Amino acid sequence: MSLKAKSITGAFFNLSANGFAQVVNFVVYAIMARILGVEEFGLVAVCLMVVEFCNLFITVGISQNLIQRDDWDNKFASLSFWVLMGVSAAIAVLIFVVAVPIAYYTYSELAAQLIAALAVVPIANGFRLVHKAKLERNFENKKLAVYEVAGIFVGGIVSVVTALQGFGAWAIIYGKIVQALISTLLTCWRSDFRPQKISDTEHLAEIITFAKPLIAMSFVNFFSQKTSNIIIAAFLGAATFAYASVARQGFSVINNLTFQPLNRIALAGLSRVDTPRLSGVFSRVVGITALFVSPVYFGVGAIAHPFIDVVFGDKWVTSAYLLSIMAVMAPTQVMAYYLPNLLISRGLPRQAFNLNLINLAVNFALPLAAVPWGLFAVISALVVANYISLFLKFALVKRHLGIGVTDALRNTWMFSLASIIMYAVVLFIERTQAYGIDNIYLELIALVATGASIYGAILLLFFKSQTFEVIGELKTQRAVKKTVSS
């Protein structure tokens, strides 16, 4: 098999495993939301966010360096392994010294215990990363995908079983620990890398130099995406954070199952086109995205109440209101998603980094200012912040590439408009109970069918030519991809 074919096959298995993992995680998340109380669930979500932040020090930089090097050097890999072990140990110590006391005095003794137990996860991740990098270099992505899914699946079973046995918040923690340990053990068992004792540290400077900018970028990405979460957790409490976490979960799955596959098309298109045609290609890519993603975002927001009730339970009704508000962010997600790749494709990584800084600043300032008015004000401020940052980001991109917000609107406005109309009609029908259906499952099916019919009818009646033009572009991209793979 050629190198190109191996790369495409590896990408396929990574994408498939990610999709399956997202589904499994969502199912487990929904089950746990039904079993656990709101306060418990929020407490665990806060603890997991802390550990996710700690993982940034470990999962970013070193493994990427090992993968991109021309040749595999076992001494370099061994040095990388011991560096990761040292960083993992330091992270574990910091969790005990810093995070645990803060959790104890800010939330409760239980929160401190949960975070302390989760210190195992960064250590397990650090132990497996070099082994994982070796497998990725050998294009054994299929095996890696199986190991990832196995860990998620078994960890999910452990969480559900222990929750049903009455372990409460600890059930999710047990599942996450088991997931990390199983993925690590399987990866290390399959990899032929075995760390050596290292006395020569001449490559340490290279490891640090390569990792620093990637870690910095990951930090900014993390905080720009989690600012509202951090603000809610810090100022409004664990229970309030739980409602916001449940509301975000649906959109998180949508992002991973829609944007990631489309992002592969975008990367191929943007990297191969010459600069004079870049604006046209970009507008077509966002048009493809808007056609499929916008109605999903707005649709989930329109059916938020029966959806949340069916999936998570009626105790999460507050999350349904939040979900309906957050759906209004759909156009900003569609138009801004590819901007970092757009700049990177032109050799402008620093400007791409500045986009994240814009996100961080605006998404922090507005929600923080809204804290005195409560949770709904914070989420509404986040929506406004996304629109403000959208225009600021495009101002930066226009300065360097001449592509402005009008280029994004050119092929997206009709799909956004159709989605907004569908959203308003379906939300009105649901809120007024116009169908009068007592069975919530039948009501959900009827609302989904209504939304799909309205969206499709608007496109066929008013935007038929634009819709088929975008669909034709998608078919062209697929044909190109098949030609490349063959």
C-alpha positions in Angstrom: 0.0 0.0 0.0 1.3 3.4 -1.0 2.1 6.2 1.6 -0.9 8.2 0.3 -3.2 5.2 0.6 -2.0 4.5 4.1 -2.6 8.1 5.1 -6.2 8.1 3.7 -6.9 4.8 5.3 -5.6 6.0 8.6 -7.6 9.1 8.4 -10.7 7.1 7.7 -10.2 4.8 10.8 -9.5 7.8 13.0 -12.7 9.5 11.8 -14.8 6.3 12.2 -13.4 5.7 15.7 -14.1 9.3 16.6 -17.7 9.1 15.4 -18.3 5.8 17.3 -16.6 7.2 20.4 -18.8 10.3 20.3 -21.9 8.2 20.1 -20.8 6.0 23.0 -19.8 9.0 25.1 -23.1 10.7 24.4 -25.1 7.6 25.4 -23.1 7.1 28.7 -23.4 10.9 29.4 -27.1 10.7 28.9 -27.5 7.7 31.2 -25.3 9.3 33.9 -27.3 12.5 33.7 -30.5 10.5 34.4 -29.0 8.6 37.3 -27.0 11.3 39.1 -28.3 14.4 40.8 -27.7 17.8 39.3 -25.2 18.8 42.0 -23.2 15.6 41.7 -23.2 15.8 37.9 -22.0 19.4 37.9 -19.3 18.5 40.4 -17.9 15.8 38.2 -18.1 18.1 35.1 -16.0 20.7 36.9 -13.4 18.0 38.0 -13.2 16.7 34.5 -12.6 20.2 33.1 -9.7 20.6 35.5 -8.1 17.4 34.4 -8.7 18.2 30.8 -6.7 21.4 31.3 -3.9 19.5 33.0 -3.7 17.0 30.1 -2.7 19.9 27.8 0.8 19.8 29.3 1.1 16.2 28.3 -0.8 15.5 25.1 0.5 18.4 23.0 3.9 18.8 21.4 6.1 15.8 22.1 4.1 13.1 20.3 3.7 15.4 17.3 7.4 15.9 17.1 8.0 12.1 17.1 5.5 11.7 14.3 6.9 14.4 12.0 10.6 13.5 12.3 12.1 11.9 9.2 13.4 8.8 11.1 12.5 7.0 14.3 15.3 7.4 16.8 14.8 5.1 19.8 17.1 7.2 22.0 15.2 10.4 21.1 11.9 8.5 21.7 13.2 7.3 25.0 14.2 10.7 26.1 10.7 12.0 25.1 9.1 9.2 27.1 11.0 10.1 30.3 10.3 13.8 29.8 6.6 12.9 29.5 6.9 10.8 32.7 8.5 13.7 34.5 5.8 16.1 33.3 3.0 13.6 34.2 4.5 13.2 37.7 4.7 17.0 38.1 1.1 17.4 36.9 0.0 14.8 39.4 1.8 16.6 42.2 0.3 20.0 41.2 -3.2 18.4 41.2 -2.6 17.3 44.8 -0.9 20.5 45.9 -3.0 23.1 44.1 -6.2 21.7 42.6 -7.3 19.4 45.5 -7.1 22.2 48.2 -8.9 24.7 45.9 -11.7 22.1 45.2 -11.9 21.3 49.0 -12.3 24.9 50.1 -14.3 26.1 47.0 -16.7 23.2 46.6 -16.5 20.3 49.0 -14.5 17.4 50.3 -16.0 15.1 47.7 -14.8 17.4 44.9 -11.3 17.3 46.3 -11.4 13.5 46.4 -12.7 13.2 42.8 -9.9 15.4 41.5 -7.3 13.5 43.4 -8.5 10.2 41.9 -8.4 11.7 38.4 -4.7 12.4 38.8 -4.2 8.9 37.4 -5.5 10.0 34.0 -2.6 12.4 33.1 -0.1 9.8 34.2 -1.7 7.1 32.0 -1.8 9.4 29.0 1.8 10.4 29.5 2.8 6.7 29.6 1.1 5.8 26.3 1.9 8.8 24.1 5.3 7.7 22.7 3.9 4.2 22.1 1.0 5.8 20.3 3.3 7.9 18.2 5.2 4.9 17.1 2.0 3.1 16.0 0.9 6.3 14.1 4.2 6.4 12.3 3.7 2.8 11.2 0.1 3.7 10.0 -1.5 1.3 12.5 -4.4 3.6 12.9 -6.9 0.8 12.7 -5.5 -0.8 15.8 -5.3 2.5 17.6 -8.9 3.2 16.8 -9.9 -0.1 18.2 -8.0 0.5 21.4 -9.5 3.9 21.9 -13.0 2.6 21.3 -12.4 -0.4 23.7 -11.3 2.0 26.5 -14.3 4.2 26.0 -16.7 1.3 25.7 -15.5 -0.6 28.8 -15.1 2.7 30.8 -18.7 3.6 29.9 -20.0 0.2 31.1 -18.1 0.6 34.4 -19.6 4.1 34.9 -23.2 2.9 34.2 -22.9 -0.3 36.3 -21.3 1.5 39.3 -23.9 4.3 39.1 -26.7 1.8 39.2 -25.0 0.3 42.3 -25.3 3.7 44.0 -21.7 5.0 43.7 -22.9 8.4 42.7 -20.3 10.9 41.3 -17.6 8.3 41.8 -19.2 6.2 39.0 -18.0 8.6 36.3 -14.6 8.9 37.8 -14.2 5.1 37.9 -15.2 4.9 34.2 -12.7 7.6 33.2 -9.8 5.9 35.0 -10.7 2.5 33.5 -10.9 4.1 30.1 -7.5 5.6 30.4 -5.9 2.5 31.8 -7.3 0.1 29.1 -6.4 2.4 26.2 -2.9 2.7 27.6 -2.3 -1.0 28.3 -3.6 -2.0 24.8 -1.5 0.7 23.1 1.7 -0.2 25.0 1.1 -3.9 24.4 0.8 -3.5 20.6 3.7 -1.0 20.2 7.2 -2.4 19.8 8.7 0.7 21.4 10.4 0.0 24.8 12.0 2.9 26.6 15.7 2.8 27.4 17.7 4.3 30.2 18.9 7.7 29.0 21.9 9.7 30.2 22.4 11.9 27.2 20.0 14.8 27.1 21.3 16.7 24.0 17.9 16.5 22.3 16.0 18.0 25.3 16.3 21.6 23.8 14.7 20.4 20.6 11.8 18.7 22.5 11.1 21.8 24.5 11.5 24.2 21.5 9.0 22.2 19.4 6.5 21.7 22.2 6.3 25.3 23.6 4.4 27.0 20.7 2.0 24.1 20.4 1.2 24.1 24.1 0.7 27.9 24.1 -1.7 27.6 21.2 -3.6 24.7 22.9 -3.8 26.8 26.1 -5.4 29.7 24.2 -7.7 27.3 22.4 -8.8 25.7 25.7 -9.6 28.9 27.4 -11.3 30.5 24.4 -13.6 27.5 24.2 -14.1 27.1 27.9 -14.3 30.7 29.1 -18.1 30.6 29.8 -17.7 27.2 31.4 -15.0 28.5 33.7 -17.0 31.6 34.6 -20.1 29.6 35.3 -18.3 27.1 37.4 -16.4 29.7 39.4 -19.2 32.2 40.0 -22.5 30.3 39.8 -21.7 26.9 41.3 -21.6 23.3 40.3 -25.3 22.8 39.9 -25.6 25.7 37.5 -22.6 24.5 35.6 -24.3 21.1 35.2 -27.2 22.7 33.3 -24.8 24.5 31.0 -22.7 21.3 30.5 -25.8 19.3 29.5 -26.9 22.0 27.1 -23.4 22.0 25.5 -23.2 18.3 25.1 -25.5 18.0 22.2 -23.7 20.7 20.2 -20.3 19.1 21.1 -21.4 15.9 19.4 -22.7 17.8 16.4 -19.4 19.6 16.1 -17.4 16.4 16.1 -19.7 14.5 13.7 -20.2 17.3 11.2 -17.3 19.8 11.2 -14.5 17.3 11.4 -15.5 15.3 8.2 -16.2 18.6 6.4 -12.9 20.0 7.7 -11.0 17.4 5.7 -12.6 18.6 2.5 -11.8 22.2 3.5 -8.1 21.5 4.2 -7.7 19.7 0.8 -9.4 22.6 -1.1 -7.7 25.5 0.7 -4.2 24.1 0.6 -4.3 23.4 -3.2 -5.9 26.6 -4.5 -3.9 29.6 -5.6 -4.4 32.9 -3.8 -6.5 34.7 -6.5 -9.1 31.9 -6.3 -9.0 31.5 -2.5 -12.0 33.7 -1.8 -14.3 31.7 -4.1 -13.1 28.3 -2.7 -13.6 29.5 0.9 -17.1 30.7 0.2 -18.0 27.4 -1.4 -16.6 25.4 1.5 -18.6 27.4 4.1 -21.6 27.0 1.8 -21.3 23.2 1.9 -21.0 23.4 5.7 -24.0 25.8 6.1 -26.3 23.6 4.0 -25.9 20.6 6.4 -24.8 22.1 9.7 -27.1 25.1 10.1 -30.4 23.2 10.1 -29.0 20.7 12.6 -27.9 23.4 15.0 -31.2 25.4 14.7 -33.2 22.1 14.6 -31.8 20.9 17.9 -32.5 24.3 19.5 -36.1 24.2 18.2 -36.8 20.7 19.7 -34.7 21.3 22.8 -37.4 20.7 25.4 -38.6 17.3 24.2 -35.1 16.3 23.2 -33.7 17.1 26.6 -36.6 15.4 28.3 -36.2 12.2 26.3 -32.4 11.9 26.4 -31.5 13.4 29.8 -34.8 13.5 31.8 -37.2 16.3 32.9 -35.0 17.5 35.7 -32.8 19.1 33.1 -35.5 21.5 31.7 -33.2 24.5 32.4 -30.7 23.0 29.9 -33.4 23.0 27.3 -33.9 26.7 27.5 -30.1 27.2 27.3 -29.9 24.9 24.3 -32.5 27.0 22.5 -30.5 30.1 23.1 -27.2 28.6 22.1 -28.6 27.5 18.7 -28.6 31.1 17.6 -24.8 30.9 17.4 -25.0 28.5 14.4 -24.1 31.1 11.7 -21.0 32.2 13.6 -19.9 28.6 14.0 -20.3 27.9 10.3 -18.6 31.0 9.0 -15.7 31.2 11.5 -14.8 27.6 11.8 -12.4 27.4 8.8 -10.6 30.8 9.4 -7.6 29.3 11.2 -7.1 26.8 8.4 -7.5 29.5 5.9 -4.6 31.5 7.4 -2.5 28.4 8.0 -2.9 27.4 4.3 -1.3 30.7 3.3 1.6 30.3 5.8 0.2 32.6 8.4 0.2 30.6 11.7 0.7 33.6 13.9 -2.3 35.3 12.5 -4.3 32.1 13.1 -3.1 32.2 16.7 -4.4 35.8 16.9 -7.9 34.5 16.0 -7.9 32.4 19.2 -6.8 35.5 21.2 -9.8 37.4 19.8 -12.0 34.5 20.9 -10.5 34.4 24.3 -10.8 38.1 25.0 -14.4 38.6 23.8 -15.8 35.3 25.1 -14.3 36.1 28.5 -15.3 39.8 28.8 -19.0 39.6 27.9 -20.0 36.5 29.9 -18.0 37.7 32.9 -19.9 41.1 32.8 -23.2 39.2 32.7 -22.5 37.1 35.8 -24.6 39.3 38.2 -27.7 38.5 36.1 -27.4 34.8 36.3 -27.0 31.8 34.0 -29.3 32.8 31.2 -27.6 36.2 31.0 -24.1 34.5 30.8 -25.2 32.2 27.9 -26.9 35.1 26.1 -23.8 37.1 26.5 -21.8 34.2 25.0 -24.1 34.3 21.9 -23.5 38.0 21.5 -19.8 37.5 22.0 -19.6 35.0 19.2 -21.2 37.5 16.7 -18.8 40.3 17.8 -15.8 38.0 17.6 -16.9 36.9 14.1 -16.6 40.4 12.7 -13.3 41.0 14.5 -11.9 37.7 13.1 -12.9 38.6 9.6 -11.4 42.0 9.9 -8.1 40.3 10.7 -8.5 37.9 7.8 -9.4 40.6 5.4 -6.3 42.6 6.3 -4.1 39.7 5.3 -6.0 37.8 2.6 -8.7 40.2 1.4 -11.5 37.8 2.5 -14.2 39.5 4.5 -17.5 38.5 6.1 -19.4 39.2 2.9 -17.4 36.3 1.2 -18.7 34.0 3.9 -22.2 35.3 3.7 -22.3 34.9 -0.1 -22.9 31.1 0.0 -24.4 30.8 3.5 -27.1 33.4 4.1 -29.8 31.5 2.3 -29.2 28.3 4.4 -29.0 30.4 7.6 -32.3 32.2 6.7 -34.1 28.9 5.9 -32.8 27.4 9.2 -33.9 30.5 11.2 -37.4 30.3 9.7 -37.6 26.6 10.4 -36.3 27.2 14.0 -38.9 29.9 14.7 -41.8 27.8 13.3 -40.9 24.6 15.0 -40.2 26.3 18.3 -43.6 28.0 18.2 -45.3 24.7 17.5 -43.5 23.0 20.3 -44.0 25.8 22.8 -47.7 26.3 22.0 -48.2 22.5 21.8 -50.0 23.0 18.5 -50.0 19.4 17.6 -51.6 18.3 20.9 -49.6 15.1 21.0 -49.4 13.6 24.5 -46.7 11.0 23.7 -43.3 12.9 23.9 -41.6 10.4 21.5 -44.3 10.9 18.8 -44.1 14.7 19.4 -40.4 14.7 18.9 -40.7 12.7 15.7 -43.4 15.0 14.4 -41.3 18.1 15.2 -38.3 16.7 13.5 -40.3 15.8 10.4 -41.9 19.3 10.4 -38.5 21.0 10.6 -37.0 18.9 7.8 -40.0 19.6 5.6 -39.9 23.3 6.2 -36.2 23.6 5.6 -36.4 21.5 2.4 -39.4 23.3 1.1 -37.8 26.8 1.6 -34.7 25.7 -0.2 -36.6 24.1 -3.1 -39.1 27.0 -3.5 -36.7 30.0 -3.0 -33.1 28.8 -3.2 -33.2 25.8 -5.6 -30.3 26.9 -7.9 -28.0 27.9 -5.0 -28.8 24.6 -3.2 -28.0 22.4 -6.2 -24.9 24.4 -6.9 -23.6 23.7 -3.4 -24.5 20.0 -3.7 -22.7 19.9 -7.0 -19.6 21.3 -5.4 -19.7 18.6 -2.7 -19.9 15.9 -5.4 -17.0 17.5 -7.2 -14.9 17.4 -4.0 -15.7 13.8 -3.4 -14.7 12.9 -7.0 -11.4 14.7 -6.5 -10.8 12.8 -3.3 -11.5 9.4 -5.0 -9.1 10.4 -7.8 -6.4 11.3 -5.3 -6.9 8.1 -3.3 -6.7 5.9 -6.5 
